């Protein structure tokens, strides 16, 4: 039994988490990368710079006042677990994790950011045992809108197979939220502000379905929201229309894949899935066999990466 540290350096959050296998507890701290008001994101070189500033602070905060039996360091090393998947910001967390593992003479493990999201959600939902069977994961975030068929690898549960069975063909859900949010003079990232505005609109809207065949396109939704802005619709109504359209599209995708894959469990992960309007509507319609993370495990975090390290080391049994 011991402690396993995970590091995740996504484009907008520096995260460190410590998982204790004996107590099955998580400690996590993170810093959201600062984006100037009016801007829609960060360039990779700016994210790399900020991660390099943040990680020493987080490591000192996490480890300075406690005695730990650290067995491994793990990091997100790529967006997805496939050949050619790469983002410069993940090299920062990988570099620190490797250096720390060498200094403390413990093992290092590398995983994908997407793997971390899935595991964090399963841990939050107390359903890590789903790794032993097939399930469908909706990874809906600022950088990703994908429907995934997840299949087990019984010899190595950390190396589960992920096949994309549906996706956006243009921008992601999170991108359209942030693009419209910044047009409404909200600070990036805009998800929480859009949700608050949507909750304050009490009228009805007619949502747009962005799903066709097996995939979706959200550029049309962005154009429609921009038209509403130009026509001086209220921020509240535009936000309600945006969120309802995303839910409506996701519900069409859920219908498609539940029918095609014989009602497999559905796992929802990524920052957009922390939106309570979307979450509650999905739960209200589909009722059971659905697994969501609490908000702190939906948005970018290192929790899943730390747990994957323990699982890879053979110190977590499912």
Beta strands, then each sheet from edge to edge (+ up, - down):
strand 1: 3-9
strand 2: 13-20
strand 3: 25-32
strand 4: 70-78
strand 5: 107-112
strand 6: 135-140
strand 7: 145-151
strand 8: 161-167
strand 9: 211-212
strand 10: 215-216
strand 11: 266-269
strand 12: 290-292
sheet 1: 3+ 2- 1+ 4+ 5+
sheet 2: 8+ 7- 6+ 11+ 12+
sheet 3: 9+ 10-
end
